[in-house]
Amino acid sequence: MGFFNKLKSGLSKTRQQFSARTADVIKIFSKIDEALFEELEEVLIMSDVGFETSSEIIERLRQKVREDKIRDSGPLKEALFEIMVDIMGADEEYMINAPAVILVTGVNGVGKTTSIGKLAHYYKAQGKKVILAAADTFRAAAAEQLEIWAKRAGVDIIMQKEGSDPASVVFDAVSAAKSRNADILICDTAGRLHNKSNLMNELAKMNKIIDRELPQAQKEVLLVLDATTGQNAVSQAKSFSDAVGVTGIVLTKLDGTAKGGIVIAIKKEQNIPVRFIGVGEGADDLQPFSAAEFVKALFDDDLEN
């Protein structure tokens, strides 16, 4: 199964919430009026696109109806598709150039460890030499869970005993990355937002080590979010970005929710690029994000009907 078909399958709950209800609204309202716009806005909000972004989408739809002199509801689905693609913006090519260090953070339960394992699998499949660093040393069994994923992906892992200094793990991992000529070092880091200063200090120590020991490295901070939490994921994106300067988002568990519209809300309201999305349990089900393909997967195959 190609990834677009996996994406469509993984977004089935969201598509049922969004596309089916959109089609129903358009069928019911043969003529365009304010009640139609309100119903479409409710569909967007119920799909967790967010109030602010939903309002903008509908306002742009009103404007398009006026400018193009659309008289009946038939063309609205295509117009809505075009507006949503435009709001998401053009896909940015996300390139990782060796040597690279990726710091991965996120609250417990969002699928952070699993995502790191799948990222390792993804990059190894590209022919990259990957090392994992188990630097979330205060969460019980975090290193052991990451070690299982390292074995599955067939990559090395650097770890210390539970409770060790996370920066010490990163130092060892950077040293290993240099000596083993690794292309990518992926570091599991803590996501304790109840004390932002501790989190910031912890990552600052890691960054200082990386800058000193591997100054030429490309650095990324990826935040893992759980799509099933809906608008709470937007709040987490803002909090983490304020605290640690997130450069990209990994959005997990899209296959388990009807709230897939959260992708649009995060991109629009937080202006943080979504880098990867997870639409299944398999190692291959974490893939680079494409805005155009994502929006297309929300709609029926035939946008003309």
RAFENHU-V725904 format. One record per run of one state. SS is the DSSP state (@ for helix, = for strand, . for the rest). FROM is the first residue (numbers start at 1). TO is the last residue. If there is no record, write none. Layout:
SS,FROM,TO ; SS,FROM,TO
//
This chain:
.,1,2 ; @,3,10 ; .,11,11 ; @,12,28 ; .,29,30 ; =,31,31 ; .,32,33 ; @,34,46 ; .,47,50 ; @,51,68 ; .,69,71 ; =,72,72 ; @,73,88 ; .,89,99 ; =,100,105 ; .,106,111 ; @,112,125 ; .,126,129 ; =,130,134 ; .,135,141 ; @,142,153 ; .,154,155 ; =,156,158 ; .,159,165 ; @,166,179 ; .,180,183 ; =,184,188 ; .,189,195 ; @,196,213 ; .,214,217 ; =,218,226 ; @,227,229 ; .,230,230 ; @,231,244 ; .,245,247 ; =,248,252 ; .,253,253 ; @,254,256 ; .,257,261 ; @,262,270 ; .,271,273 ; =,274,278 ; .,279,282 ; @,283,285 ; =,286,288 ; .,289,290 ; @,291,298 ; .,299,305
//
